[in-house]
């Protein structure tokens, strides 16, 4: 075959081929750009040049020419009709590894001294290429302790076609790749590796950090490869990318400062919020690191943290601001608040579960690569990017470097992920050139863990933006606007008793919010109020069975009634606790964690508009045992009850009470913080992703007692078992209002990829996430249907969505099986 006639991909729309040399060169340019953020541009370029080197084999070229129209970028190696796969990713792996492993070796007399850095660098880069079509980084050790990476790197030439590819490769590709295998690249890689190995921490953490560095490089390659492949298939989308643009932070700063200058002071609390914002502005000049912003609910954390982030990003020349928020239900309002000030072009929301992991060409087009200056995403997606399987999430790792990461309501971090999270955030801020802010009224003290050797946050001495403990205590006292009353009843409150208490408070105050732990309680309590003839225009029900647009419409109606001093009863699950700017005269909270009670209290007398203090009541409801279905809430209830008793007669919203609660709830569960594994000799995921110390098998992947150890992680095995939530939800688009119905009709119509991108983005706000048991019932009832055969995107049939309750299996008895 002649030089420069080797094909990488074939465009589906017109069968136009993309030359392999073009794909390799263009991918290398992008990977170089991404990796340059950490000074690893040469490594990024080499990865891009060699990632598809195996496509120079005659087997692959014959295959791709025979199957024109096949999606040549599916996340697997290519399979022949007889089931045999064409391995196109190992050739580049071997080429790099064989050349780099020679570095660090020197002859001393009759012996060869091997310091080991060449082989480690070759292993790290080789892993990225070997894994770029699959379910994420491959294992170094498998769960049985076998060094599977070595088997892959030493695979026979008859299966990898390395020699043939070297013979067939375009000269400019080989020449450039050969020129990159020199001391400059090695020195680039050695800088972060040596910094990690010299860092003042234990060997387990160092191995974890080396894994983080490998994931960063993997992210650079994956994103570059996917972008180039997608842009070849859909050339018109290149124009919307901002890959080389640096944000003009001053433009955003000017807009925000103008907004803040025009902010009207209506209540005394507004002066306190202004002071908090000014403190954030002052501290934005600090050096990079991990900081905490401990502010009571209603203190204006969103805009104060934005002010800090914009000025901090400008000072340190950072690329991006990323808000990591616990719940999809509160992203919408926070993102809209920022968008309304800065403009649409500044803000990207990325929290949809609509795209399936197994991507085809159309799905790739929908995979955001976070190319706007301010991104709103979820903690689930943050953790999935680092620890989950597949390659879609991995694309978002490199955008997390050289950025400001704002973690909202950090106390909601799943306990099982604590050490994994702390280690990643330490790496991002120590070696990834990023800064982080932990925002909450209830800091979980992640720098004071029981086992810091497994990973605790490393904070500077002046970590708290609001000042020292006395200053924080004074701030909480100034912002104290409510009184908490514990109403404990032997045997718990029944629906009728709780409903009667709600109506009693409603008669006294005219606006009441009752927050419960389960959808079933919300439904039953709402039904009780309907039966007591509460006017329908004054009675509201909220749960995540309603899509975001539906909930926003309800919030707007509630706010309008409150502004007009019209009566309101709202019964809601905990979705209303964070990020919702609403103020009731009375709030009733089902017993839950003390942090949840504090959040609920933030919806009462929010602006200090009431003379005296607002009233918040905590009731122990008659709930079925939550130990099996909602174990975290069950544990939180027990520890909150314990803390409430200990601090009886004192303000339990103060930091001292909250710290005591987290000691019970959080730190006494230290054994859970390593992500325990069932049926595994290694016991926990932290071990798999660091030094595999607890793996009792084999000789540990040729572990060496020299300064540069080989990687030992079980990346792929960890990704397969990792899940942020134990019962992952699936999204279904719902026919709420005319817009929801039209979106479904458009998605079911002719698929134009560019239009589908916009349509699916809009559909995020018209989707509901449901648990597996509910999904099964919806399937059984034939209540859901795919928008396109094989698309993996589903919509709900119209008769199963209620204007009153949202997603409903039975119009006359909405979702009675929704007990979560």
Helices and strands as residue ranges (DSSP letters): E 7-10, E 17-19, H 20-35, G 36-38, H 41-50, G 53-56, H 58-66, E 78-79, E 85-86, H 90-100, E 105-108, E 111-114, H 117-130, H 148-153, H 157-160, H 162-168, H 171-180, H 183-198, H 203-233, G 235-240, H 249-261, H 268-283, E 290-294, H 301-315, E 320-325, H 328-342, G 344-346, E 347-349, H 361-366, E 374-378, H 379-387, G 393-396, G 398-400, E 403-408, G 410-412, G 415-417, H 418-430, E 435-440, G 452-454, H 469-478, E 482-487, H 495-509, E 511-515, H 519-531, G 536-538, E 539-542, H 548-563, E 568-572, G 574-577, E 586-590, H 594-601, E 614-619, H 631-646, H 655-665, G 667-672, H 685-688, G 700-702, H 715-721, E 730-733, H 737-748, H 753-763, G 764-766, E 767-770, H 772-780, E 784-786, E 794-796, G 798-800, E 801-802, E 806-807
